[in-house]
Amino acid sequence: MQWNAKIVVLGAGDRGTATGLRLFRAGLKPLLLESANPADLHYFRNFSDLVYCEKKQIEDINGLYLGDTNVDKNAIRYAFNDRNIPLLTGLSANMLEQIKPEIVIDCRKPITENDALAWRDFPYVIKIGIRYNVGIDGHVIVGEGLHDQGRVYYKRHDMAGEEDTLQEEIRAPIEGVFVAKVSPGEHVKIRQDMGAINEISILAPQDGYIAGILHSGHYVPRHQPLVEIQPAGRFRPDIREIPLNNVAVSGGVLEAVLSYIKRSAPATW
């Protein structure tokens, strides 16, 4: 096992972006895998947006979209050598079969059973979440609850926790194309028109600011999260910075990765 181990991060949203940045800064080479049409409320601060814009800088690190389905190892190497974090899109199972990574970090939100990761097929799988457990869902679990953000679980443990729900999500009342009428970070008043689906207005349920919103023009199913509002009067961070809870989680992932590398590498002074 060498320092340049093949590392794949599933998902390029909040957790995947924070994890990719942390590992890349530590000298590792994480490859990001994302769905072909990501519906990310925080696209303005995440590498998921590479699917739509191809190049993007988050903080001081550049991301580069390399396309879908075809794993071009030379293009991946070139991206890393040019100080970019590469991102590919496609079905995770097919992509992982082509890449054959040593370390898989699943940063996706809980997913349906038919897209579940066959984690035992890989040498080392790290999963993030309060509902997962060691030996059942992955080799190692990193907590993300209010009381265990970034804690690494190497043994079976009760992962019951409480999620941070300061923001209020507004979901799609019907399916259709979402047209945004407000921007990330913008202040809104109660009952303000924030967007529409098929000419049905989406109104703000309270005063606050836009902490997350989908790309305008996104086709959404019913109940898809559209807008995230931070209530007025609460501490307002810079919405374009990586949130501290995800920074904490990425630190736990880095610990888990380095512990595996240390165990797998030959002894040396």
C-alpha positions as CSV (number, residue, x, y, z in Angstrom):
1,M,0.0,0.0,0.0
2,Q,1.5,3.3,-1.1
3,W,0.7,6.9,-0.3
4,N,-0.8,7.3,-3.9
5,A,-3.5,4.7,-3.2
6,K,-6.6,4.8,-5.4
7,I,-9.2,6.6,-3.4
8,V,-12.7,7.2,-4.7
9,V,-15.2,9.6,-3.0
10,L,-18.8,8.8,-3.8
11,G,-20.8,12.1,-3.9
12,A,-19.5,15.6,-4.5
13,G,-22.0,17.5,-2.3
14,D,-21.3,19.0,1.1
15,R,-19.5,15.9,2.6
16,G,-17.9,14.8,-0.5
17,T,-16.5,18.2,-1.3
18,A,-15.1,18.7,2.2
19,T,-13.6,15.2,2.2
20,G,-12.0,15.7,-1.2
21,L,-10.5,19.0,-0.2
22,R,-9.1,17.6,3.1
23,L,-7.6,14.5,1.5
24,F,-6.1,16.5,-1.4
25,R,-4.5,19.0,0.9
26,A,-3.0,16.1,2.9
27,G,-1.2,14.9,-0.3
28,L,-3.6,12.2,-1.3
29,K,-5.4,11.8,-4.6
30,P,-9.2,11.5,-4.2
31,L,-11.3,10.9,-7.4
32,L,-14.9,12.1,-7.0
33,L,-17.8,10.2,-8.5
34,E,-21.2,12.0,-8.8
35,S,-24.5,11.3,-10.5
36,A,-25.1,12.6,-14.0
37,N,-27.7,15.2,-12.9
38,P,-27.0,16.1,-9.2
39,A,-29.7,18.0,-7.4
40,D,-27.5,19.8,-4.9
41,L,-29.0,22.7,-2.9
42,H,-25.4,23.9,-2.2
43,Y,-24.0,23.7,-5.7
44,F,-22.5,27.2,-5.3
45,R,-19.9,25.8,-2.8
46,N,-19.6,22.2,-3.9
47,F,-17.8,20.2,-6.6
48,S,-21.1,18.7,-7.7
49,D,-21.5,21.8,-9.8
50,L,-18.6,20.6,-12.0
51,V,-21.2,18.5,-13.9
52,Y,-22.7,21.8,-15.2
53,C,-19.6,24.1,-15.4
54,E,-16.7,21.6,-16.0
55,K,-14.2,23.7,-14.0
56,K,-14.7,25.2,-10.5
57,Q,-12.5,26.4,-7.6
58,I,-13.6,25.7,-4.1
59,E,-11.5,27.7,-1.6
60,D,-8.0,27.3,-3.1
61,I,-8.4,24.0,-4.9
62,N,-9.6,23.4,-8.5
63,G,-11.9,20.7,-9.6
64,L,-12.1,19.3,-13.2
65,Y,-14.9,17.4,-14.8
66,L,-13.7,14.5,-16.9
67,G,-17.0,13.4,-18.3
68,D,-19.1,10.3,-17.8
69,T,-19.0,6.5,-18.0
70,N,-15.5,6.3,-19.5
71,V,-12.6,6.0,-17.1
72,D,-9.6,7.5,-18.8
73,K,-6.7,6.8,-16.4
74,N,-4.3,9.1,-18.3
75,A,-6.8,12.0,-18.0
76,I,-7.1,11.3,-14.2
77,R,-3.3,11.3,-13.8
78,Y,-3.0,14.5,-15.8
79,A,-5.7,16.2,-13.6
80,F,-3.9,15.3,-10.4
81,N,-0.5,16.3,-11.8
82,D,-2.0,19.7,-12.8
83,R,-3.3,20.1,-9.2
84,N,-6.9,19.4,-9.9
85,I,-9.4,17.1,-8.2
86,P,-11.0,15.1,-11.0
87,L,-14.7,14.3,-11.1
88,L,-16.5,11.6,-13.1
89,T,-20.2,10.8,-13.5
90,G,-22.0,7.6,-14.1
91,L,-23.5,4.6,-12.2
92,S,-21.3,4.1,-9.2
93,A,-21.2,0.3,-9.5
94,N,-20.0,0.4,-13.1
95,M,-17.4,3.1,-12.4
96,L,-16.0,1.3,-9.3
97,E,-15.7,-1.9,-11.3
98,Q,-13.5,-0.1,-13.8
99,I,-11.5,1.9,-11.3
100,K,-11.0,-0.9,-8.7
101,P,-10.1,1.5,-5.8
102,E,-8.4,0.4,-2.6
103,I,-10.4,3.0,-0.5
104,V,-14.0,4.0,-1.1
105,I,-15.5,6.8,0.9
106,D,-19.3,7.0,0.7
107,C,-20.3,10.6,1.2
108,R,-23.8,10.2,-0.3
109,K,-27.0,10.7,1.7
110,P,-28.9,7.5,2.6
111,I,-29.8,5.8,-0.7
112,T,-32.2,3.2,-2.0
113,E,-31.4,-0.4,-1.6
114,N,-31.0,-1.0,-5.3
115,D,-28.1,1.4,-5.4
116,A,-26.5,0.3,-2.1
117,L,-22.7,-0.1,-2.1
118,A,-21.5,-3.7,-2.0
119,W,-18.8,-2.6,0.5
120,R,-17.4,-6.0,1.1
121,D,-16.1,-6.1,-2.5
122,F,-13.5,-3.4,-1.6
123,P,-10.5,-3.5,0.7
124,Y,-11.6,-0.5,2.8
125,V,-14.9,1.3,2.8
126,I,-15.7,4.4,4.9
127,K,-19.3,5.5,5.4
128,I,-20.6,8.7,6.9
129,G,-23.8,8.9,8.8
130,I,-25.7,8.4,12.0
131,R,-27.6,5.4,10.8
132,Y,-24.7,3.2,9.8
133,N,-22.7,0.7,11.8
134,V,-19.3,-0.9,11.5
135,G,-19.3,-4.4,10.0
136,I,-22.9,-3.9,8.7
137,D,-22.6,-0.9,6.4
138,G,-18.8,-0.5,6.0
139,H,-15.4,-1.2,7.5
140,V,-15.3,2.2,9.3
141,I,-18.0,4.7,10.1
142,V,-17.5,8.5,10.6
143,G,-20.2,10.2,12.7
144,E,-22.0,13.3,11.6
145,G,-24.5,13.9,14.3
146,L,-24.6,16.9,16.6
147,H,-22.7,15.0,19.3
148,D,-20.3,12.8,17.2
149,Q,-19.3,15.0,14.2
150,G,-16.0,13.6,12.9
151,R,-15.7,10.8,15.4
152,V,-14.3,7.6,13.8
153,Y,-15.9,4.3,14.8
154,Y,-13.6,1.3,14.2
155,K,-15.7,-1.2,16.1
156,R,-19.5,-1.9,16.4
157,H,-21.2,1.0,18.1
158,D,-24.6,2.4,18.7
159,M,-24.8,5.1,16.0
160,A,-28.1,6.6,17.1
161,G,-27.7,10.4,17.0
162,E,-29.3,13.7,16.3
163,E,-28.9,15.6,13.1
164,D,-28.5,19.3,12.8
165,T,-31.7,20.7,11.4
166,L,-31.4,24.5,11.8
167,Q,-32.4,25.1,8.2
168,E,-35.9,24.6,6.9
169,E,-36.2,22.8,3.6
170,I,-39.0,23.7,1.2
171,R,-39.9,20.7,-1.0
172,A,-41.6,20.5,-4.4
173,P,-45.4,20.3,-4.2
174,I,-45.6,18.8,-7.7
175,E,-43.1,17.5,-10.3
176,G,-41.9,19.8,-13.1
177,V,-39.2,22.2,-14.0
178,F,-38.0,24.5,-11.1
179,V,-37.4,28.1,-12.0
180,A,-35.5,30.0,-9.2
181,K,-36.3,33.7,-8.6
182,V,-33.9,34.2,-5.7
183,S,-30.1,33.6,-5.3
184,P,-28.0,31.9,-2.7
185,G,-27.4,34.2,0.3
186,E,-30.3,36.5,-0.5
187,H,-32.6,37.8,2.3
188,V,-36.3,36.8,1.8
189,K,-39.4,37.9,3.6
190,I,-42.3,35.6,4.6
191,R,-44.6,34.8,1.6
192,Q,-42.0,36.1,-0.8
193,D,-42.0,34.4,-4.2
194,M,-38.8,32.3,-4.4
195,G,-39.4,30.4,-7.5
196,A,-42.0,28.3,-9.4
197,I,-42.8,24.9,-10.8
198,N,-45.1,24.9,-13.8
199,E,-46.1,28.5,-12.8
200,I,-47.0,27.4,-9.3
201,S,-45.2,29.8,-6.9
202,I,-42.9,28.6,-4.1
203,L,-43.4,31.0,-1.2
204,A,-41.0,31.6,1.7
205,P,-42.6,30.2,4.9
206,Q,-40.6,32.7,7.1
207,D,-38.2,35.6,7.1
208,G,-34.6,34.4,6.6
209,Y,-31.9,34.0,4.0
210,I,-31.3,31.5,1.2
211,A,-28.9,28.9,2.5
212,G,-29.4,26.6,-0.4
213,I,-31.3,26.4,-3.6
214,L,-31.4,24.2,-6.7
215,H,-30.1,25.3,-10.1
216,S,-32.9,27.0,-12.1
217,G,-34.1,24.8,-14.8
218,H,-33.8,21.6,-12.8
219,Y,-36.5,19.0,-13.4
220,V,-37.7,17.8,-10.0
221,P,-40.0,15.0,-8.8
222,R,-42.6,15.7,-6.1
223,H,-41.1,16.2,-2.6
224,Q,-37.7,17.0,-4.0
225,P,-36.0,19.7,-1.8
226,L,-35.9,23.0,-3.6
227,V,-34.8,25.7,-1.2
228,E,-33.2,25.8,2.2
229,I,-33.9,28.8,4.4
230,Q,-31.8,29.9,7.4
231,P,-34.3,31.6,9.8
232,A,-33.7,35.3,10.5
233,G,-31.9,36.1,13.8
234,R,-29.7,33.0,13.8
235,F,-25.9,33.2,13.2
236,R,-25.3,33.5,9.5
237,P,-22.0,32.0,8.2
238,D,-20.6,32.7,4.8
239,I,-22.7,30.3,2.7
240,R,-19.9,29.8,0.2
241,E,-17.5,28.4,2.9
242,I,-17.4,24.7,3.8
243,P,-19.7,24.4,6.9
244,L,-17.8,23.5,10.1
245,N,-19.7,20.3,10.6
246,N,-18.5,19.0,7.2
247,V,-14.9,20.2,8.0
248,A,-15.1,18.1,11.2
249,V,-16.4,15.0,9.3
250,S,-13.7,15.4,6.7
251,G,-11.1,15.3,9.5
252,G,-12.5,12.0,10.7
253,V,-12.3,10.6,7.2
254,L,-8.7,11.7,6.9
255,E,-7.9,9.9,10.2
256,A,-9.6,6.7,9.0
257,V,-7.7,6.8,5.6
258,L,-4.3,7.4,7.3
259,S,-4.9,4.7,9.8
260,Y,-5.6,2.2,7.0
261,I,-2.5,3.4,5.1
262,K,-0.4,3.0,8.2
263,R,-1.6,-0.6,8.8
264,S,-1.2,-1.6,5.2
265,A,2.3,-0.1,4.6
266,P,5.4,-2.0,5.3
267,A,7.2,-1.2,8.5
268,T,9.9,1.5,8.2
269,W,11.7,4.2,10.1
